[in-house]
Amino acid sequence: MKPFIYDYTLEDLQAWMKENDEPTFRAGQLFEWLYVKRVNNFEDMSNLSKALRQKLVDQFQFVTLTEITRFESKDGTIKFLFGLHDNHAIETVIMRHNYGNSICVTTQVGCRIGCTFCASTLGGLKRNLTGGEIIAQVVVAQQMLDATNERVSSIVIMGSGEPFENYDETMKFLRMMIHEKGLNIGQRHITVSTSGIVPSMYKFAEENTQINLAISIHAPNDKLRSKLMPVNRRFPFEDVMEACHNYIAKTGRRITFEYALIGGVNDQSEHAQELADVLKGMLCHVNLIPVNHVPERDYVRTPREQIFEFHRILERNKISVTIRREQGHDIAAACGQLRAKHMESTVG
Ligand code: SAH
């Protein structure tokens, strides 16, 4: 199989040009065609010689992202189910806010983390995506927004998969997204979310970027977290917190904790108090997410009043906290839900 052109960084393209006896500035032209003009084939790259275009056609391919289905929510959220070259399917979401457009990308086909409330993990992990396959999701979204002169203004790595178990490809993706000669997306407008893969958290603290880090914490202690997230047995609660402290100390940046409120499981007032005690004095923010219903799981949502109570307890303890505004609820936009349905319909 020919390599994906999106898997090549600007430096890689320069090296390739050199090897092929082309001046290195051609790499810059190619990069511009890919990420600024955003064409989908080499033939259209009119300032490259015919011979060079042919060579590119012979040696590289574009990422296949075939639109299988698209769901549009009343609130403007669009969820895509894309088919890959090997017939796997992945989900990508565009969320429209009044302050801009946010893209939620997937980093793996399936997931092996096994969180008990999540749909992405239902069929296990199939394979990692390459950096280029993650990039393609943003390029396709941007191409769609080009029609109305809009931009992808922020990215969240909160689709299916565990980005920190596909670390190098995720970092390649991130570096390409923030490249000033490419899509040039503001670092502070990008968030990578992890279930707490501790060694990768230490690595990420050394990356010298302004990209935001979010941790899916979902419980205030080790015991409950292990029940909800089997990964906690591999990387216990205390180790995750220590890695968070290290990240804050190394980067001076605030960390975000995601906490999905599950009715009667982790949403009681004493859980809120315990969480507040753990996070006291830490440079952090808590994002409360009313759990999305996954048909295969029998969790229920926290009543509205208790969500507010949980929020109040954290606030009273001077923890910065918000309740996540929901989008796309009517189109099953939560992680992995669409793909799970698709697998059901193709398998069954
Ligand atoms: N694997 C990474 C990133 C993808 S998930 C991680 O775990 O952080 C993005 C977020 O959605 C995570 O916080 C995840 O725990 C949460 N999530 C998964 N299923 C959910 C559900 N049914 N309801 C609410 N949030 C969910």
Residues whose N, C-alpha, C, O or C-beta is under 5 A from the ligand:
A	BS01	SAH	F117 C118 A119 I157 M158 G159 G161 E162 P163 S193 T194 S195 S216 E258 A260 I289 P290 V291 N292 V294 C335
